[in-house]
Amino acid sequence: MSEPVIATKSPIPVDVEAGKDYWYCTCGKSANQPFCDGQHKGTDFTPIKYTAEESKKVFFCGCKHNDGGVTCDGGHNAL
């Protein structure tokens, strides 16, 4: 698999709404970070669906080098 583009080396805070679906960008090319805008087309990346269980602030991974989830796990510290 290809390496994703590092969109930012910090988490991206987003206020999410309970029950709403969000499509997390995995390629790092989206202009709408941390969410997908279709820039992955033609690559081996696909967005990840995230459904908010409650309304709260979520810190999405901005570096795209996390453990495979959508939230920041501090992986940017090793880049």
Backbone torsions as a table, in degrees:
resi	resn	phi	psi	omega
1	MET	NA	147.5	178.8
2	SER	-70.3	161.4	175.7
3	GLU	-86.0	136.6	177.3
4	PRO	-74.6	156.5	173.7
5	VAL	-73.8	137.3	176.0
6	ILE	-80.1	107.9	-179.3
7	ALA	-71.4	-42.5	176.8
8	THR	-161.8	150.8	179.6
9	LYS	-93.7	36.3	176.6
10	SER	-149.4	158.6	177.7
11	PRO	-68.3	155.3	-179.8
12	ILE	-112.4	108.0	-179.0
13	PRO	-76.8	133.2	179.5
14	VAL	-138.4	133.1	172.3
15	ASP	-82.7	113.6	-178.7
16	VAL	-101.3	157.6	-179.9
17	GLU	-108.0	135.2	179.6
18	ALA	-53.7	133.0	176.9
19	GLY	83.1	-8.7	-178.6
20	LYS	-87.4	142.2	177.0
21	ASP	-92.3	140.6	177.0
22	TYR	-129.8	140.8	179.3
23	TRP	-108.1	107.0	-175.8
24	TYR	-77.7	130.3	177.3
25	CYS	-73.0	128.0	177.0
26	THR	-104.8	-16.6	-177.1
27	CYS	-85.4	-24.5	-179.1
28	GLY	86.3	-1.1	-175.9
29	LYS	-91.8	-13.1	-176.3
30	SER	-60.9	139.0	174.5
31	ALA	-81.9	-5.2	-177.4
32	ASN	-112.6	43.4	-176.6
33	GLN	-56.2	139.6	8.2
34	PRO	-92.6	15.2	-173.8
35	PHE	-103.0	155.6	-176.5
36	CYS	-71.5	138.7	171.7
37	ASP	-125.6	15.1	175.9
38	GLY	91.8	2.1	-177.9
39	GLN	-66.0	-13.6	-179.8
40	HIS	-75.8	-11.8	-176.2
41	LYS	-55.7	132.2	-178.0
42	GLY	88.7	3.4	177.7
43	THR	-116.4	179.8	177.3
44	ASP	-94.4	15.4	177.7
45	PHE	-95.6	148.0	173.2
46	THR	-137.2	146.0	179.0
47	PRO	-68.7	158.4	178.2
48	ILE	-110.9	128.5	178.0
49	LYS	-76.8	129.6	175.6
50	TYR	-122.3	122.3	176.8
51	THR	-107.8	121.2	-178.7
52	ALA	-71.0	123.9	178.4
53	GLU	-80.2	-27.5	177.9
54	GLU	-148.5	160.3	176.1
55	SER	-78.0	121.1	-178.9
56	LYS	-170.1	176.7	174.7
57	LYS	-88.5	128.3	178.3
58	VAL	-116.7	137.8	178.4
59	PHE	-101.6	95.6	-179.0
60	PHE	-76.6	147.5	178.3
61	CYS	-66.5	129.3	178.5
62	GLY	-100.9	-20.7	-176.2
63	CYS	-87.0	-17.4	179.9
64	LYS	67.5	18.8	178.9
65	HIS	-119.6	34.8	179.3
66	ASN	-83.3	-168.3	-176.3
67	ASP	-80.2	13.3	179.7
68	GLY	106.4	-6.7	176.5
69	GLY	-90.5	-163.9	-179.5
70	VAL	-109.6	-15.2	-178.3
71	THR	-96.6	156.7	-178.6
72	CYS	-66.0	132.6	175.8
73	ASP	-119.4	12.3	179.9
74	GLY	84.6	6.4	-179.4
75	GLY	-59.1	-24.4	179.9
76	HIS	-65.0	-20.9	179.6
77	ASN	-67.1	-20.5	-178.5
78	ALA	-96.7	0.0	-177.3
79	LEU	-86.9	NA	NA
